[in-house]
Amino acid sequence: DASLSIFARASHYGIRFTLLLISDKTEFRRLDEVRRDFVANISHELKTPIGAVGLLAEAIEQAADDPKMVKHFADRLQTEGRRLAGITREIIELSRLQAEGALTSFEKVSIDDIISQAVDRNRVVATTKNVDVTVGGESRTFVYGDAGSLIVAVDNLISNALQYSPNNSRIGIGVTRQRDCIDIAVTDQGIGMTPDEAARVFERFYRTDQARSRTTGGTGLGLSIVKHTIQNHGGEVRVWSRPDNGSTFTIRLPEATEYPHGETP
Ligand code: ADP
């Protein structure tokens, strides 16, 4: 038992270590709370679609004579199925990132490529909403990391920007060099959020009231995944936002300054 062994050590070394014991116990309790919250949240998030799947299957059975209604319920069943698959995928991804705490593959990757692939993944939604997505700033910058997870992280910021923005608005993606770091900022003209909300958006399952009241159901896991990915790369992610005035999410990563194969930046 961790706290017991710390106590044993504390009494062995005398009074100075009592403080260590207290802070360790608090950390222990905090982690336990976080873990319990996570399980409670997962159960809550899964209950709704699982319940819906059962009800929709029943509805299909009862509507067997009415092909139109069968089709209607079957469509909704597919939507709930996709939602369940999405939540499960995100939970597994988040657990993987938290458990590994480090990266599996680590190579020199081009920020230009990361951004262009992340933008490509959002092209259909951007066109549908007639949102203009522009990329600017520093080009030919590099970081060390896992290209796949970095694309997912930037993709998440862009898809959020699209999701929480009105039609016919603009999204700007800007790359800047800050001393030995590279900043990737994604700015939208969307619903924004209060400082209190902004302080919580990286928590697992957290969604603002405004986001919850929208029909497009997210999970509140996307930004936790971004945060863990970027932390695993030795970087950080921040948000600046004001209600009804849009948001800027910035990913900061250490710049890759060595060019092992002799190429110039
Ligand atoms: P999801 O989008 O699936 O709900 P995320 O973890 O990606 O989950 O985001 C958490 C919450 O942060 C969202 O529900 C929303 O309330 C808020 N949010 C994220 N990105 C933006 C944005 N660009 N503009 C306004 N609110 C945002």
Residues whose N, C-alpha, C, O or C-beta is under 5 A from the ligand:
A	BS01	ADP	N160 A161 Y164 G190 I191 G192 V201 Y206 R207 T208 A211 G218 T219 G220 L221 G222 L223 S224 S247
